[in-house]
Amino acid sequence: MSNLTSSTSEPNSNSNEKLREVRFEHSTHFPSILEQLQLSLLVTTYQAGKLLVIGSDSGKLTFAFHDFEQVMGLAVGQDQIAVGTRRQVYFLNAAHDCASHVKSEIPHDQCWISRTSFVTGSIHG
């Protein structure tokens, strides 16, 4: 079993950053499969309100956590990702030219920017 400590918010030198330990297990071949197929796995977490991006770099898994209010699911197209949340649907568009300009400790080759969202109101009724 591996452990990962993740931030629940963007790092901010003016506030105490909340950290949460995440435990996971994976097959030994999973990182190399992601690299060979040149893809990342997107996972939504309803209760934690996260969109998790699992990738691989040099044979090791990479993780990026993105905050959304109660992520209900997602749909992925060639150049767009739709993220359904408790009250909105966000549309993230591929910004291929931006990826090399984004500073991050997590290796990445794509950048997705929220360009549009539709307010649906609470889907819980």
C-alpha positions, 0 to 999 in steps of 0.5 A: 500500500502506498501513501500520498499526502495531498492538499485540500486547497491551493498552497497559501503562505498566509493560511494553514494548509489542510492536508489529508492522507490518501492511501492507495494500491495499484498493480506494478504495471499500472504506471507503465500502462498509463505511459505506454498509452499516453493517457491519464485517468480521471476520477471523481469523488462526490463526498470529497469534492475532488476531480483526481487526475492520475498520470505517470512520469518515469514509471511513478504515478502522479496525482493532481487534485482539483476542487469542485463542489460535489462532483457528480461525474464527467464526460470527456471529448477530444478537446473538452471535458464536462464536469458535473457538480451539485449546482453547475456543469463546467466545460474545460477546454484544451489549451494546448499552447498553455501547458508549457507555461504552467508552473507545477511540481506535477509533470504535465503535458496538457492544460484544461481551462474552464471557459463556460459553465451552466448553472443548473440549480441543486440537483438534490431537489 
